[in-house]
Amino acid sequence: MSSFTGPRTRVWLGVIGALAVTLGMAGCGGKSGGTGGAPAVTTSVDSALAAKVPAAIKSTGKINIGTDSTYAPSEFLDTDGKTVIGFDVDLFNAVAGKLGLKTTWQSAKFDDIIPGVTSGKYNIGVSSFTINADRMKQVTMVSYFNAGTQWAAKKGATIDPDNACGRKVAVQTATVQVDDLTARSKKCTDSGKPAITA
């Protein structure tokens, strides 16, 4: 699931959330062709929405976005090793354009993004977050994309999520997959089998 996080300013997040969903749906049949960090589509400013942007952000003319740029195709680095690209980048560049703003994308470790939003380092975080209660206690989150989790094993392996007791499984830290693996491991140990290790 992709979502973005922002400080608990409801009007501001409502504006961005509505735009993200609207532009995301509109982009399903549109043309692509943007390169690097440039917007894939041209957007016109919506004066009514732009008027709702908080003065502190409007005065800078930009939205500062924290993202984990290692998660293709959502957000990742272009061949120059510096420019953040991906469908999240295209979407939020379009959102910013509707608000009369530019974007500044900053690469960060995944588990540093929400603390960066709460501290004010970033205006929002965009990085394929799964919405959960712990995160909602810290920031307001808006969902605009739903994706599942994939399980991958070496070709020919018979291991799967339901028979992984005693196995070592790699997951990204601070993700919903850690929670899932922890619950699966508890089921293993509760039934007398070895734990799943990460």
ChimeraX attribute file (.defattr): number of C-alpha atoms within 10 A of each C-alpha:
attribute: neighborCount
match mode: 1-to-1
recipient: residues
	/A:1	14
	/A:2	18
	/A:3	21
	/A:4	28
	/A:5	30
	/A:6	25
	/A:7	21
	/A:8	16
	/A:9	11
	/A:10	12
	/A:11	12
	/A:12	15
	/A:13	20
	/A:14	15
	/A:15	16
	/A:16	23
	/A:17	21
	/A:18	14
	/A:19	21
	/A:20	25
	/A:21	17
	/A:22	14
	/A:23	19
	/A:24	20
	/A:25	13
	/A:26	10
	/A:27	17
	/A:28	9
	/A:29	8
	/A:30	9
	/A:31	9
	/A:32	12
	/A:33	9
	/A:34	14
	/A:35	12
	/A:36	18
	/A:37	19
	/A:38	16
	/A:39	19
	/A:40	20
	/A:41	16
	/A:42	12
	/A:43	16
	/A:44	11
	/A:45	16
	/A:46	12
	/A:47	11
	/A:48	10
	/A:49	15
	/A:50	17
	/A:51	12
	/A:52	14
	/A:53	19
	/A:54	12
	/A:55	10
	/A:56	9
	/A:57	13
	/A:58	16
	/A:59	10
	/A:60	11
	/A:61	15
	/A:62	18
	/A:63	21
	/A:64	19
	/A:65	26
	/A:66	27
	/A:67	28
	/A:68	24
	/A:69	25
	/A:70	16
	/A:71	14
	/A:72	13
	/A:73	13
	/A:74	21
	/A:75	22
	/A:76	22
	/A:77	20
	/A:78	15
	/A:79	10
	/A:80	8
	/A:81	8
	/A:82	14
	/A:83	16
	/A:84	25
	/A:85	24
	/A:86	20
	/A:87	16
	/A:88	26
	/A:89	26
	/A:90	24
	/A:91	22
	/A:92	23
	/A:93	26
	/A:94	28
	/A:95	28
	/A:96	21
	/A:97	21
	/A:98	22
	/A:99	27
	/A:100	20
	/A:101	21
	/A:102	18
	/A:103	18
	/A:104	15
	/A:105	22
	/A:106	18
	/A:107	19
	/A:108	17
	/A:109	13
	/A:110	22
	/A:111	13
	/A:112	14
	/A:113	25
	/A:114	26
	/A:115	14
	/A:116	19
	/A:117	22
	/A:118	18
	/A:119	11
	/A:120	13
	/A:121	16
	/A:122	23
	/A:123	19
	/A:124	26
	/A:125	31
	/A:126	25
	/A:127	28
	/A:128	24
	/A:129	23
	/A:130	19
	/A:131	18
	/A:132	10
	/A:133	7
	/A:134	8
	/A:135	14
	/A:136	12
	/A:137	10
	/A:138	16
	/A:139	20
	/A:140	19
	/A:141	26
	/A:142	20
	/A:143	17
	/A:144	20
	/A:145	16
	/A:146	10
	/A:147	9
	/A:148	7
	/A:149	8
	/A:150	7
	/A:151	9
	/A:152	12
	/A:153	10
	/A:154	7
	/A:155	6
	/A:156	6
	/A:157	8
	/A:158	9
	/A:159	14
	/A:160	11
	/A:161	13
	/A:162	9
	/A:163	12
	/A:164	20
	/A:165	22
	/A:166	14
	/A:167	14
	/A:168	11
	/A:169	16
	/A:170	12
	/A:171	13
	/A:172	11
	/A:173	13
	/A:174	12
	/A:175	14
	/A:176	16
	/A:177	16
	/A:178	16
	/A:179	12
	/A:180	13
	/A:181	20
	/A:182	16
	/A:183	12
	/A:184	19
	/A:185	22
	/A:186	17
	/A:187	17
	/A:188	19
	/A:189	14
	/A:190	11
	/A:191	9
	/A:192	10
	/A:193	14
	/A:194	16
	/A:195	20
	/A:196	21
	/A:197	14
	/A:198	14
